[in-house]
Amino acid sequence: MEKNRILGYLGLAHRKGSVVFGTEKVLKNLENAHQGIVFIASDSGRNLQKKIRDKTKHHQIRLNDLFDSHTLSQSLGRNNIKVCLLNDEAIARQIE
């Protein structure tokens, strides 16, 4: 899918209240998540990437690392976004 369209859907999910920000909140929500997509910035640290990749693999949650921190932050209207969880399955299906 086109990158701009993915970012548009991510922004829509944020306005709907279906996006969780921050490493600790994402990790906590992954425990209960059975669906959705985790977005991790391609320019985030190696340790963070490993931690998130391991958790998403364990819980069988999709992972997207196509975007850097600046692009994710800009699409969500926030600053310094390294990781977020889109937990709306309907929007997540549109992104696939």
N, C-alpha and C positions, 0 to 999 in steps of 0.2 A: 504494500500500500504506500502511497505517496506520503512523504514525511510531513508535509504541511497539513495534510488531512488528519494524520495521527495527532499532531499537536493541537489541531482544532477540536478533536474529540476529547483530548485531555483537558483542554480549557473548559469545554462544556461540562465535563464531569466535575471539575473544580467548582464551577458556578452552581452545580447541583448539590455540592457538598459530599461528593463521593470520592474524594482524594485525601489520603492521609500523608502528612509530611514528616520528615525527620527519621533518622535511623532507628532510634529506640521505639518510636510509635509504630513504625513499619514492622519492625521485628516482633513487637507485641501483637499487632494485628494479624501477622502471618500465622500465628498459632491457631487462630480461629477462622482464617480465610480459607475458603474452599474454591475460590474463583478470583478472577481479576488479573491484573498485570502489575508487576513492579517495574518502575522506570528507575534506572540508575544512570547517573551521569558518566559518560565515557571518560571524563577527566578526573573522576574521583580516585581516592587513594586505593592502593592495591589491597590493603587489609579490609577496607570497607567492601570492595568488590567481592573479595573471597567470602566474607561473612554473609553478604546478601545472596550470592550465587549458591552457597551451601544451603541456606535456609529455603530459598525458592525451590531448589532441587528436592530437598527433603519433603516439602509440603506440596510439591507438584504445582507450583504457581508459575505462570509465564513470566519471563524476564525480557526487558527491552533495554538495550544499551546503545541505541543509535544516536543519542543526543548528548551534547555536552551540557555542563551546568548552566552556562549562560542561556542556551536555547530553552532548556526546561524552565528556568526561572522566568524568562520572558513570556513564555506561553501561559504560565500560571499567574503572572502578575505578582510574583514574590521575589525575594532575593536569596541567592546562594543555595538553590535547591540541588542537593546531591542525590537524594533518593525519595521516591514517593510511591504510594500504592494506590492504584485505581481499583476500587472494590465494587464497581457496578458492572455486573456481568453483561448486561445488555449493551453497554457502551464498549466493553472489552471485546465482545463479539464483532462489533463494527470495525474494530482496529485490526483484527486478524487478517 
